[in-house]
Amino acid sequence: MARIMPIQRLSDLLIDQIAAGEVVDRPAAALKELLENSLDAGARAIQIELASGGVKQIKVSDDGEGIARDDLALALARHATSKITTLEDLERVASLGFRGEALASIAAISQLALTSRTASDQHAWRVEAEGDRICTPGPAAGAAGTVAEVRELYYNTPARRKFLRTENTELAHCEETLARIALSRPDVAFTLQHNGKVLRRLPVQSFTQRAAALLGEEFSAAAVTLDQATGLLRLHGLVASPSFNRSARDYQYFFVNGRCVRDRLIAHAIREAFHDVLHHDRHPAFVMFFEIDPARVDVNVHPTKSEVRFRDPQAVHQFVFHAVTNTLAQAPAGSGTVSAPTSLASNAQPISGPNVARESSASYGDTARQHSIPFAARHPTALYDAMFAASSMRASLPGREADTAAPPLGFALAQLGGIYVLAQNQTGLVIVDMHAAHERIMYEKLKSARERGEIPTQVLLIPATLRASRLEVVVVEENADALKQLGFEMAVLGPEALVVRSVPAPLQDADPIDLARDVLREIGEFGASRVLHERRDEMLATMACHAAVRAHCTLTISEMNALLREMEATERSGQCNHGRPTWTQVSISELDRMFQRGQ
């Protein structure tokens, strides 16, 4: 049993280091706090200099109003702020920062220096802090504004430093932090340097120009202007038409009174607005600004200030839902990126075919296409003969002696609603959810391939290129071996471009861009080791979903029968990867009861 220690007060340094664990979990979090301070100070131009992904150095220089000499040391003290003074101020927070924790928390785990000059000062003043030691401010050279320099982040908390990812990964997170803040303030110029190289230069520009610069011209071309207001609520910004969609939630930015937040209520309202126009496994893209009376939203929910709580959540939900719904309804129909399902060849090649000719998008994008379903179907004539031969038909009727036994799931009759396959077996009617069934088939194929070693790959005849985020580029740069084990070959074409050259052979008919994005998102979020071991089955299930035939895709009778035969040969084919049934049986006697036959 552990010895019980007497209760004692924690030191200020330890308190700050505990707070830093909530506020500054990685370099990007420290950068966010410094950028918010610069914006609160009225900056119109901000320069960011990073070294080693922000671990060695984060330097933020702005042209804001500056900090007076007497306030410099106080700015580094815990719970010291110029942004609120009373409870009433806290209930109506209009600034980005207000807790007075950020600088103290950063100083507790780094070597921090502030150099600042107000418009009335003849020269700048500089204060330095390291751990719990804060020096006396001294004169320094500097223009009007503030320079915050953070060096050796986590130098005195080595355990925390061990949990950081690679330099490129941490840099990618810093770039995403800049993107969020830069989207909210197109009236401010930003420059980002890393290890002395300029990575991003954003001049003062319009909101649409800023969105195009950060999210790409493809998003801008698909974006619809959103501007709805009622009473004291307003929602405005850009929302991409459903034709431009993503496999991840990476192009979703929602700001409440200028603050980028994550909120389940808002996310649900937007998801519901897209419910009837977007497939459930795709995600919309948007940059939205929600304006509300500060007194009706609580931003003091989490130390990172990334969560909010609304006083009237139901009203907010309904407003956001209707605002987005109305905008989508008024949006003109475009060419889009989702194409109509193509007809399927009745003699589709097996999935193991060595030479597959593919057409892939040669330009950046998220084109969701339905390729031929790789069912190894027999010749249609043989199938029809088998279906309608007298012996097979007699085998399916009760009370008749069968000459030839029908297979367990019978023979296909038709397709219902583009979703279900109807088949006839000896018992009666078989109803199959074709997507769920095919998803299980592909999942089991991938698991079997993985258990035998590396998943076999299929080289694309035309490599697929895609516009990528910095984090996706980093994942490809650092995880070539892991991607190879999953059956992929990808390469970096540029700072925001990737090429997919090979995909897993069982998934050769899936969309390579969507497939690649999901795999990169999983590795980026959980790390290659967890994806290949702890989350292996989840990753394979995600990949299988991409390869499975989609709802409303027309199948020929040959392909329906091929699906039934593959189901019969696949373990656990009665349930999809999510535990739902893939097929059900309605017997002849049940049908007789429905139609009151014999009564």
C-alpha positions in Angstrom: 0.0 0.0 0.0 1.3 3.5 -0.9 2.3 5.6 2.1 -0.2 8.5 2.7 1.4 11.8 2.3 0.3 14.9 4.3 -1.7 17.5 2.3 0.5 20.3 1.1 0.3 23.2 -1.4 1.7 22.7 -4.8 4.4 25.0 -6.0 3.5 27.6 -8.6 5.7 25.9 -11.1 4.0 22.6 -10.7 0.6 24.2 -10.9 1.7 25.9 -14.2 3.1 22.6 -15.5 -0.2 20.8 -14.7 -2.1 23.6 -16.5 0.3 23.4 -19.4 -0.8 19.8 -19.9 -4.3 21.0 -20.6 -3.4 24.1 -22.6 -0.2 23.2 -24.5 -0.3 19.5 -25.5 1.9 20.1 -28.6 3.7 23.0 -30.3 0.6 23.8 -32.4 -1.3 24.5 -29.2 1.4 27.0 -28.1 1.3 28.6 -31.5 -2.5 29.0 -31.3 -2.3 30.8 -28.0 0.4 33.2 -29.3 -1.5 33.9 -32.5 -4.7 34.6 -30.6 -2.8 37.1 -28.4 -1.5 38.9 -31.5 -5.0 39.2 -32.9 -6.4 40.4 -29.6 -3.7 43.1 -29.7 -5.0 44.4 -33.0 -2.2 43.0 -35.3 -2.6 43.4 -39.0 0.6 41.5 -40.0 1.9 38.4 -38.2 5.1 36.5 -39.0 5.7 33.0 -37.7 9.1 31.4 -37.5 9.4 27.7 -36.5 12.3 25.4 -36.0 12.1 21.6 -35.7 8.3 21.5 -36.0 8.0 24.2 -33.3 9.8 22.1 -30.6 13.1 24.1 -30.9 11.5 27.4 -31.6 8.2 29.2 -32.1 8.6 32.9 -32.8 5.5 35.1 -33.4 6.1 38.7 -34.4 3.2 41.1 -34.8 2.5 44.8 -35.3 -0.2 45.1 -32.6 -0.5 47.7 -29.9 2.3 46.1 -27.8 2.7 45.7 -24.0 3.9 48.4 -21.7 7.1 47.8 -19.7 5.3 47.6 -16.4 2.9 44.9 -17.7 5.5 42.7 -19.4 6.4 40.6 -16.3 2.7 40.5 -15.3 1.8 39.1 -18.7 3.8 35.9 -17.7 2.1 35.5 -14.4 -0.7 33.0 -13.8 -4.3 34.3 -14.3 -3.1 37.8 -15.3 -5.0 39.2 -18.3 -6.2 42.6 -19.6 -9.2 41.1 -21.3 -11.7 40.6 -18.5 -12.0 42.1 -15.0 -15.4 41.1 -13.7 -17.8 38.2 -13.8 -19.9 40.2 -16.2 -16.9 40.4 -18.6 -16.5 36.6 -18.4 -20.2 36.2 -19.3 -19.8 38.3 -22.4 -16.3 37.4 -23.6 -15.5 39.0 -27.0 -11.8 38.4 -27.2 -10.1 35.2 -28.2 -8.1 34.9 -25.0 -9.3 35.7 -21.5 -8.2 33.0 -19.1 -4.7 34.4 -18.4 -3.2 30.9 -18.4 -1.5 30.5 -21.8 1.7 32.5 -21.4 2.3 31.2 -17.8 1.7 27.6 -19.0 4.1 28.0 -21.9 6.7 29.7 -19.7 6.5 26.8 -17.3 7.7 24.3 -19.9 10.0 26.3 -22.1 12.4 29.2 -22.4 10.1 32.1 -23.2 11.0 35.7 -24.1 8.7 38.7 -24.8 9.9 41.8 -26.6 7.4 44.5 -26.9 7.0 48.2 -27.7 3.9 50.4 -27.6 3.3 53.4 -29.8 4.3 55.8 -27.0 7.5 54.0 -26.1 10.9 55.2 -27.3 12.2 51.7 -27.5 11.1 48.1 -26.8 11.4 46.2 -23.6 12.2 42.5 -23.1 11.4 40.0 -20.4 12.6 36.4 -20.2 11.2 33.5 -18.3 12.4 29.9 -17.7 10.4 27.6 -15.5 9.3 29.6 -12.5 12.0 32.3 -12.9 11.0 35.7 -14.5 13.7 38.3 -15.0 13.3 42.0 -14.7 12.4 43.7 -18.0 15.3 45.4 -19.8 15.6 47.7 -22.8 15.7 46.2 -26.3 15.6 47.0 -30.0 12.3 46.5 -31.7 9.5 48.0 -33.7 6.0 48.7 -32.4 4.3 45.4 -31.6 5.3 42.2 -29.8 7.7 39.4 -30.5 7.0 36.2 -28.5 9.8 33.6 -28.7 9.4 30.1 -27.3 12.5 27.9 -27.2 13.1 24.3 -26.2 9.5 23.4 -25.6 9.1 20.7 -22.9 12.8 20.9 -22.0 12.0 20.4 -18.3 9.2 17.8 -18.9 11.0 15.1 -20.9 8.1 12.6 -20.4 5.8 14.9 -22.3 8.4 15.6 -25.0 8.6 11.8 -25.7 5.0 11.8 -26.7 5.5 14.3 -29.5 5.5 13.0 -33.1 8.1 13.6 -35.8 9.2 17.1 -36.8 7.1 16.9 -40.0 4.0 15.8 -38.2 4.2 18.6 -35.6 4.8 21.1 -38.4 1.7 19.8 -40.1 -0.3 20.5 -37.0 1.1 24.0 -36.8 0.1 24.6 -40.4 -3.4 23.5 -39.6 -3.5 25.8 -36.7 -2.5 28.7 -38.9 -5.1 27.7 -41.5 -7.9 27.9 -38.9 -6.9 31.3 -37.6 -6.1 32.7 -41.1 -9.5 31.7 -42.4 -11.1 33.7 -39.6 -9.1 36.8 -40.3 -8.5 37.5 -44.0 -7.9 41.1 -43.1 -4.6 40.1 -41.4 -1.4 39.1 -43.3 0.4 35.9 -42.3 3.8 34.6 -43.1 5.0 31.1 -42.0 8.7 30.0 -42.0 10.1 26.7 -41.0 13.8 26.1 -40.5 14.4 29.4 -42.4 12.2 28.5 -45.4 9.0 30.3 -46.2 6.2 27.8 -46.4 3.2 30.1 -46.6 2.7 33.8 -47.4 -0.9 35.1 -47.1 -1.5 38.8 -47.9 -4.5 40.8 -46.7 -7.2 39.5 -49.0 -10.9 38.9 -49.3 -12.5 35.9 -47.5 -13.1 34.0 -50.8 -9.5 34.6 -51.8 -8.3 33.4 -48.4 -10.5 30.3 -48.6 -9.1 29.5 -52.1 -5.5 30.0 -50.9 -5.9 27.6 -48.0 -8.5 25.0 -49.2 -7.8 25.1 -52.9 -9.5 26.3 -56.1 -11.5 23.1 -56.3 -13.3 23.9 -53.1 -13.9 27.5 -54.2 -15.4 26.4 -57.5 -17.9 24.2 -55.6 -18.5 26.6 -52.8 -21.9 28.3 -52.4 -22.2 31.6 -50.4 -24.1 31.2 -47.2 -25.7 34.1 -45.4 -28.8 33.6 -43.2 -29.9 35.7 -40.3 -32.8 35.8 -37.8 -33.1 37.9 -34.8 -29.7 38.0 -33.1 -28.3 35.0 -34.9 -26.4 35.0 -38.2 -24.6 32.3 -40.1 -22.5 33.2 -43.1 -19.5 31.8 -45.0 -19.0 29.2 -47.7 -20.4 25.7 -48.0 -19.5 23.4 -50.8 -22.2 21.8 -52.8 -22.8 18.1 -52.0 -21.0 17.2 -55.2 -17.7 18.3 -53.5 -17.4 16.0 -50.6 -14.6 14.4 -48.5 -13.9 11.1 -47.0 -12.8 12.9 -43.8 -13.9 15.9 -41.8 -10.7 17.8 -42.7 -12.5 20.6 -44.6 -14.9 21.6 -41.9 -14.3 24.9 -40.1 -16.9 26.4 -37.8 -16.4 29.7 -36.0 -18.5 31.1 -33.1 -18.0 34.8 -32.8 -14.6 34.4 -34.6 -13.4 31.5 -32.5 -12.9 28.1 -34.2 -14.7 25.5 -32.2 -15.8 21.8 -32.2 -19.4 21.3 -31.1 -21.5 18.2 -31.4 -24.7 20.2 -31.6 -23.5 22.2 -34.6 -22.0 19.1 -36.2 -25.3 17.2 -35.9 -27.3 20.2 -37.3 -25.0 20.4 -40.4 -25.0 16.6 -40.9 -28.8 16.5 -40.8 -28.9 19.3 -43.4 -26.8 17.1 -45.7 -28.7 14.0 -44.9 -30.7 13.7 -48.1 -28.1 14.9 -50.5 -24.9 13.2 -49.3 -24.0 9.5 -48.8 -23.6 8.6 -45.2 -19.9 7.8 -45.4 -19.0 11.1 -47.1 -18.5 14.4 -45.3 -19.4 18.0 -46.4 -16.9 20.8 -46.7 -17.5 24.3 -45.3 -16.2 27.4 -43.6 -19.0 28.9 -41.5 -19.1 31.9 -39.2 -21.8 31.9 -36.5 -22.6 35.2 -34.8 -24.5 35.2 -31.6 -24.8 37.5 -28.6 -21.7 36.7 -26.4 -24.0 36.5 -23.4 -25.9 33.6 -24.9 -22.8 31.3 -25.4 -20.3 30.1 -22.8 -16.8 29.9 -24.1 -15.3 29.1 -20.7 -15.9 25.4 -21.0 -12.4 24.0 -21.7 -8.9 25.4 -21.1 -8.2 25.3 -24.9 -11.3 27.4 -25.5 -12.2 25.0 -28.4 -15.6 24.0 -27.0 -18.7 26.2 -26.3 -22.1 25.8 -24.6 -25.1 27.6 -25.9 -27.8 28.9 -23.6 -30.6 27.8 -26.0 -29.1 24.8 -27.8 -32.3 23.7 -29.5 -32.8 27.2 -31.1 -29.2 27.2 -32.3 -29.6 23.7 -33.8 -32.7 24.6 -35.6 -31.3 27.8 -37.0 -28.1 26.2 -38.3 -30.0 23.3 -39.8 -32.5 25.5 -41.6 -29.8 28.0 -42.7 -27.7 25.2 -44.3 -30.7 23.4 -45.8 -32.1 26.6 -47.4 -28.7 27.4 -48.9 -28.3 23.9 -50.4 -31.8 24.1 -51.8 -31.1 27.3 -53.6 -27.7 26.3 -54.8 -27.5 25.7 -58.6 -26.8 22.1 -59.7 -23.2 21.8 -61.0 -21.2 19.2 -62.7 -20.0 18.0 -59.3 -17.6 15.3 -58.3 -20.1 12.5 -57.8 -20.9 10.7 -61.0 -24.0 8.5 -61.7 -23.4 4.8 -61.3 -22.1 3.2 -64.4 -23.5 0.0 -66.0 -21.7 -3.1 -65.0 -20.3 -5.5 -67.5 -21.8 -9.0 -67.2 -18.4 -10.6 -67.6 -16.5 -8.7 -65.0 -13.0 -10.0 -64.3 -12.1 -11.7 -61.0 -10.4 -9.6 -58.4 -7.2 -11.4 -58.9 -6.9 -10.4 -62.6 -3.3 -9.4 -63.2 -3.9 -6.7 -65.8 -6.5 -4.2 -65.0 -6.9 -1.1 -67.1 -8.1 1.8 -65.1 -8.9 5.4 -65.7 -8.1 7.6 -62.8 -8.4 11.4 -62.4 -5.3 13.1 -63.6 -6.2 16.2 -61.6 -6.6 16.9 -58.0 -9.9 16.0 -56.6 -12.2 13.7 -54.7 -14.0 12.0 -57.5 -16.3 9.3 -56.2 -16.8 6.8 -59.0 -18.5 3.5 -59.2 -16.3 1.0 -61.1 -17.3 -2.4 -62.3 -18.0 -4.8 -59.5 -15.4 -7.6 -59.6 -17.7 -10.6 -59.4 -16.3 -13.7 -61.1 -19.6 -14.4 -62.9 -20.3 -17.3 -65.1 -21.5 -16.8 -68.6 -25.1 -15.4 -68.6 -26.5 -18.2 -70.7 -25.4 -20.8 -68.3 -26.9 -18.9 -65.4 -30.3 -18.5 -67.1 -30.3 -22.2 -68.0 -29.6 -23.0 -64.3 -32.2 -20.5 -63.1 -35.1 -21.6 -65.3 -34.4 -25.3 -65.9 -37.3 -27.4 -64.8 -35.3 -29.3 -62.4 -34.1 -26.2 -60.5 -37.6 -24.7 -60.4 -39.0 -28.0 -59.1 -36.3 -28.0 -56.4 -37.6 -24.7 -55.1 -41.2 -25.7 -54.8 -42.5 -27.5 -51.7 -43.8 -31.0 -52.2 -41.8 -31.6 -55.4 -39.0 -34.0 -55.7 -35.8 -32.1 -56.7 -33.7 -33.3 -59.6 -30.9 -30.8 -58.9 -30.5 -29.1 -55.5 -30.4 -25.3 -55.7 -27.5 -23.6 -53.9 -28.2 -22.3 -50.3 -28.9 -18.7 -51.4 -30.6 -19.8 -54.6 -30.6 -17.9 -57.9 -31.1 -14.2 -58.5 -34.5 -13.0 -59.8 -34.2 -9.2 -59.7 -32.9 -6.1 -58.0 -35.2 -4.1 -55.8 -34.7 -0.3 -55.3 -31.1 -0.5 -56.3 -30.4 -1.9 -52.8 -31.6 -5.4 -52.5 -31.1 -8.6 -54.5 -34.1 -10.9 -54.7 -33.3 -14.6 -55.1 -35.2 -17.9 -55.1 -34.0 -21.0 -53.2 -35.6 -24.2 -52.1 -37.3 -22.6 -49.1 -38.6 -19.5 -50.9 -37.5 -15.9 -51.3 -34.0 -14.6 -50.3 -33.5 -10.9 -49.8 -29.9 -9.7 -49.8 -28.5 -6.2 -48.9 -26.0 -6.1 -51.7 -23.7 -3.4 -50.2 -23.5 -5.1 -46.7 -22.9 -8.5 -48.2 -20.2 -7.4 -50.6 -18.6 -5.4 -47.8 -18.3 -8.5 -45.7 -16.8 -10.4 -48.7 -14.2 -7.8 -49.3 -13.4 -7.6 -45.6 -12.8 -11.3 -45.3 -10.6 -11.3 -48.4 -8.5 -8.5 -46.9 -8.1 -10.3 -43.6 -7.0 -13.5 -45.3 -4.5 -11.6 -47.4 -3.2 -9.8 -44.3 -2.8 -13.0 -42.4 -0.7 -14.5 -45.3 1.6 -11.5 -45.1 1.5 -8.3 -47.1 -1.6 -7.5 -49.0 -1.0 -8.0 -52.7 -1.0 -4.8 -54.7 -2.4 -3.8 -58.1 -0.5 -1.1 -60.1 -2.7 1.5 -61.5 -2.5 1.9 -65.3 -2.8 5.7 -64.8 -1.6 6.9 -61.3 -4.2 8.9 -59.4 -3.2 12.3 -58.1 -4.8 14.3 -55.4 -4.5 17.6 -53.6 -3.3 16.8 -50.1 -3.1 18.5 -46.8 0.3 19.0 -45.2 -0.5 16.2 -42.7 -1.4 13.8 -45.5 1.9 14.6 -47.2 3.8 13.9 -43.9 2.1 10.6 -43.4 3.2 9.4 -46.9 6.8 10.7 -46.3 7.1 8.9 -43.0 5.1 5.7 -43.4 6.1 4.1 -46.8 6.6 0.7 -45.2 3.3 0.7 -43.4 1.5 1.8 -46.5 3.2 -1.1 -48.4 2.0 -3.6 -45.8 -1.5 -2.3 -46.5 -1.1 -2.7 -50.2 -0.4 0.9 -51.2 2.3 2.7 -53.1 2.1 6.5 -52.7 4.6 9.3 -53.4 4.8 13.0 -52.8 4.6 15.2 -55.9 4.8 18.6 -54.1 3.9 20.4 -50.9 0.2 19.8 -51.5 0.1 17.0 -53.9 0.3 13.2 -53.7 0.2 10.4 -56.3 -1.3 6.9 -55.7 0.5 4.3 -57.9 -0.7 1.1 -56.4 -3.7 -0.1 -54.3 -4.5 -3.4 -52.7 -5.4 -5.9 -55.4 -8.7 -6.9 -53.7 -9.7 -3.2 -53.9 -8.6 -2.4 -57.4 -12.1 -1.3 -58.4 -12.5 1.1 -55.5 -11.9 4.8 -56.0 -8.1 5.2 -55.3 -8.4 8.8 -54.0 -11.1 8.2 -51.5 -9.4 5.0 -50.4 -6.0 6.8 -50.0 -7.5 9.6 -48.0 -9.2 7.3 -45.4 -6.0 5.3 -45.0 -3.9 8.4 -44.5 -6.4 9.8 -42.0 -6.2 6.7 -39.9 -2.4 6.6 -39.9 -2.2 10.3 -39.2 -4.6 10.1 -36.3 -3.5 6.8 -34.6 0.0 6.2 -36.0 1.2 3.4 -38.2 1.9 1.0 -35.4 -1.6 1.1 -34.0 -3.2 0.9 -37.4 -1.2 -2.2 -38.3 -1.8 -3.9 -35.0 -4.5 -2.6 -32.6 -6.7 -1.0 -35.2 -5.9 -3.5 -38.0 -9.5 -4.8 -38.4 -11.0 -1.3 -38.3 -8.6 -0.2 -41.0 -9.4 -3.2 -43.2 -13.2 -2.7 -42.6 -12.8 0.9 -43.8 -11.0 -0.2 -46.9 -13.6 -2.9 -47.6 -16.4 -0.4 -47.4 -14.8 1.6 -50.3 -14.6 -1.5 -52.5 -18.1 -2.7 -51.8 -20.8 -2.1 -54.4 -22.8 1.0 -53.6 -26.5 1.3 -53.2 -28.4 2.3 -56.4 -25.8 0.6 -58.5 -27.4 -1.6 -61.2 -26.2 -5.2 -61.3 -26.9 -7.7 -64.0 -28.4 -11.1 -63.2 -24.9 -12.6 -63.7 -23.4 -10.3 -61.2 -26.2 -10.9 -58.7 -25.6 -14.6 -58.9 -21.9 -14.2 -58.6 -22.5 -12.2 -55.4 -24.7 -15.0 -54.0 -22.0 -17.6 -54.7 -19.3 -15.5 -53.1 -21.5 -15.1 -50.0 -21.9 -18.8 -49.7 -18.1 -19.2 -49.9 -17.3 -16.5 -47.3 -17.2 -17.0 -43.5 -19.6 -14.9 -41.4 -21.3 -13.6 -44.5 -24.6 -13.5 -42.7 -23.5 -10.2 -41.0 -21.8 -7.1 -42.3 -18.7 -5.6 -40.7 -21.0 -3.6 -38.4 -23.0 -6.5 -37.2 -26.1 -5.9 -39.3 -27.7 -8.9 -41.2 -26.8 -9.1 -44.9 -29.7 -11.3 -45.9 -33.0 -12.7 -44.8 -35.3 -15.6 -45.8 -39.0 -15.5 -46.5 -40.4 -19.0 -46.8 -43.1 -20.1 -49.2 -45.4 -20.8 -46.2 -44.9 -17.3 -44.9 -45.8 -15.9 -48.3 -48.9 -18.1 -48.4 -50.0 -16.7 -45.0 -49.4 -13.1 -46.3 -51.7 -13.8 -49.2 -54.1 -16.0 -47.2 -53.6 -18.9 -49.5 -55.3 -22.1 -48.3 -57.5 -20.3 -45.9 
